[in-house]
């Protein structure tokens, strides 16, 4: 069974990141490939965070099952870890490109 404290921490981290992730991306062409793929992944991440938030509110109101909330929080934690891993890889690739001689 997932650790409730870890799940709560993951939920808090997700709640802090969701407003920052909703900022509009730079102007891009329709079907721009990687940018649209990344935007789609962020949109799914945000939707999952909102779903988790809704389930947590329902639990507070006594209308949801604790197991469903813990599962949603755990899924959000995995999604957050994935977003952080992708961000780290993008930064690493950028730094590698900047080290290349011209």
C-alpha positions as CSV (number, residue, x, y, z in Angstrom):
1,X,0.0,0.0,0.0
2,X,1.3,3.5,-0.9
3,X,2.7,5.6,1.9
4,X,0.1,8.3,2.7
5,X,2.6,10.9,3.7
6,X,4.5,10.5,0.5
7,X,1.3,10.7,-1.5
8,X,0.3,13.8,0.3
9,X,3.7,15.4,-0.4
10,X,3.4,14.5,-4.0
11,X,0.0,16.0,-4.2
12,X,1.3,19.2,-2.6
13,X,4.1,19.4,-5.1
14,X,1.6,18.8,-7.9
15,X,-0.6,21.6,-6.7
16,X,2.3,24.0,-6.7
17,X,3.3,23.1,-10.3
18,X,-0.1,23.1,-12.0
19,X,-0.5,26.9,-12.1
20,X,3.0,27.3,-13.5
21,X,2.4,24.6,-16.2
22,X,-0.8,26.3,-17.5
23,X,1.2,29.3,-18.9
24,X,0.7,29.5,-22.7
25,X,3.6,28.1,-24.7
26,X,5.5,30.2,-27.2
27,X,3.8,30.7,-30.6
28,X,4.2,27.6,-32.6
29,X,2.9,26.2,-35.9
30,X,0.1,23.7,-35.9
31,X,1.4,20.2,-35.8
32,X,4.9,21.4,-34.7
33,X,6.0,17.9,-33.7
34,X,7.9,17.7,-30.5
35,X,6.4,21.0,-29.1
36,X,2.8,19.8,-29.7
37,X,3.7,16.4,-28.2
38,X,5.1,18.0,-25.1
39,X,2.1,20.3,-24.8
40,X,-0.3,17.4,-25.0
41,X,1.7,15.6,-22.3
42,X,1.5,18.7,-20.1
43,X,-2.2,19.0,-20.7
44,X,-2.8,15.4,-19.6
45,X,-0.6,16.1,-16.5
46,X,-2.7,19.1,-15.6
47,X,-6.0,17.3,-16.2
48,X,-4.8,14.5,-13.9
49,X,-3.9,17.0,-11.2
50,X,-7.3,18.5,-11.4
51,X,-8.9,15.1,-11.2
52,X,-6.8,14.4,-8.1
53,X,-7.8,17.7,-6.6
54,X,-11.5,17.0,-7.3
55,X,-11.2,13.6,-5.7
56,X,-9.5,15.1,-2.6
57,X,-12.2,17.7,-2.3
58,X,-14.9,14.9,-2.5
59,X,-13.1,13.0,0.2
60,X,-13.1,16.0,2.4
61,X,-16.9,16.3,1.8
62,X,-17.3,12.6,2.6
63,X,-18.3,11.7,-0.9
64,X,-15.2,9.7,-2.1
65,X,-13.4,6.6,-1.1
66,X,-9.9,7.0,0.5
67,X,-8.5,4.2,-1.7
68,X,-9.5,6.2,-4.8
69,X,-7.9,9.3,-3.5
70,X,-4.7,7.6,-2.6
71,X,-4.6,5.9,-6.0
72,X,-5.1,9.2,-7.8
73,X,-2.4,10.9,-5.7
74,X,0.0,8.1,-6.4
75,X,-0.7,8.4,-10.1
76,X,-0.1,12.1,-9.9
77,X,3.2,11.4,-8.2
78,X,4.3,9.2,-11.0
79,X,3.2,11.8,-13.6
80,X,5.2,14.5,-11.7
81,X,8.3,12.3,-11.6
82,X,7.9,11.7,-15.4
83,X,7.6,15.5,-16.1
84,X,10.7,16.2,-13.9
85,X,12.7,13.5,-15.7
86,X,11.8,14.9,-19.1
87,X,12.6,18.4,-18.0
88,X,16.0,17.2,-16.7
89,X,16.7,15.5,-20.1
90,X,15.8,18.6,-22.0
91,X,18.1,20.7,-19.9
92,X,20.9,18.2,-20.2
93,X,20.5,18.2,-24.0
94,X,20.5,22.0,-24.1
95,X,23.6,22.2,-22.0
96,X,25.3,19.6,-24.3
97,X,24.4,21.7,-27.4
98,X,25.7,24.8,-25.8
99,X,29.1,23.1,-25.1
100,X,29.5,22.2,-28.8
101,X,32.1,24.2,-30.6
102,X,30.9,26.4,-33.5
